[in-house]
Amino acid sequence: MAEQQFQERTEQATPKRKEEARRKGQVARSRELNMALVMIGASIVMFISSPAMARALLQLMRDGLTLEPAQIETPAAMATALGTAAFTALGALAPLLVVVTVAAVAGGIAIGGWSFSFQALEPKLSKLDPIKGLKRVFGLKGLVEVAKALGKAGVVGGAAFGVLYFAAEELLVLSMAPLREAVMTSGTLMLTVFLAACVSLLVIAAFDVPFQLWNHAKELRMTRKEVQDELKETEGRPEVRSKIRNLQQEMANRRMLRDVPDADVIITNPSHFSVALRYDDANMNAPVVVAKGVDHMAAKIREIGELHNVVIFEAPPLARAVYWTTEVGQIIPEKLYVAVAQVLTYVMRLKAYNTGQADYPDRPLVDVADEYPNEAGSAAQVNHDDEVR
């Protein structure tokens, strides 16, 4: 355990580690992006609907300061008036509240996705550790927060100053303008400065988002020992996995051997390779490999074939070519059609001879092209050639 604590976390987080972190509420979040979206959304709504909102709130204030004699004498009427005023205010501010809520949710899930975890709400005594607190303050994360604060002050202040600089002439003439015009111009200018300042927050967010993603991936990094332990936990020990693969291979071999009696011919090497083929001209476009094997499995295929009177045809180049290029259940490559057709024709004539319907056939001289594989290394090239053609 002590050794694991001192190991460097150099390995990327596994999917399981990421899922566990998400369940604990540890996801990448950018407060700067969240703040920028909320502020920009609010400024846009205020910029567009501020006249209507101002009129509604002004009328609400007038109505609230106007009291009827009946309202003064009846306390219940005051509660009704208060409810009406609250409903009116809510209606006036509804666009702003909706946009701010949507922007806050969108900013929260923008880079980390949706995640809700009660574990993140649980109190942790480790957060009260003063040493860890000092590390957070004076560590890389603390320095980044300080840099972001200074950056926000500079960027937001610069954006506001830029807008005021270009509107300097309008500001100078406000004192001589009529009151209504001056108030409207001042309000528009304030909203413009506010919108520019909010948009400038995107500059900080553009730096913060990549940093938060990098920092989150860094915090989830694992030691090599942790990766190995997780692999053992999820997939089992190597010897167990090997045993499972062997059992799976044995089951596949048994299924394959059950199909050997249905084969039309078994092409052999004669001893090292055996390939069992089946062809039904009514339902198949080409012969299919129903079983194949080398050494012990090849002998087993021949043994089952002999028990069920399957014709065994010795053709070493053809047996090796089919073995290296075709998996069980696949049709043979097109370049082997002629050679296999010669063998199947011989088999059909031999069956006709056995039933007394034809003379004994001559054994064909099967020819396999020189470029066709007899080794595993060149099999992929031939399959590729067939696919391209």
Buried (B, 14 or more C-beta within 10 A) or exposed (E): EEEEEEEEBEBEBBEEBBEBBBEBBBBBBBBBBBBBBBBBBBBBBBEEBBEEBBEBBEEBEEEBEEEEEEBEEEEEBEEEBEEEBEEBBEEBBEBBEEBBEEBBBBBBEBBBEEBEBEEEEEEEEEEEEEEEEEEBEEEEBBEBBEBBEEBBEEBBEBBBEBBBEEBEEBEEEEEEBEEEEBEBBBBBBEBBBBBBBBBBBBBBBEBBBEBBBEBBEEEBBBBEEBBEEBBEEEEEEEEEEEEEEEEEEEEEBEEBBEBBBEBBBBBBBBEBBBBBBBBEEEEEEBBBBBBBBBEEBBBBBBEBBEEEEBBBBBBBBBBBBBBBBBEBEEBBBEBBEEBBBBBBEBBBBBBBEEEEEEEEBEEBEBEBEEEBBBEEEBBEEBBEEBEEE
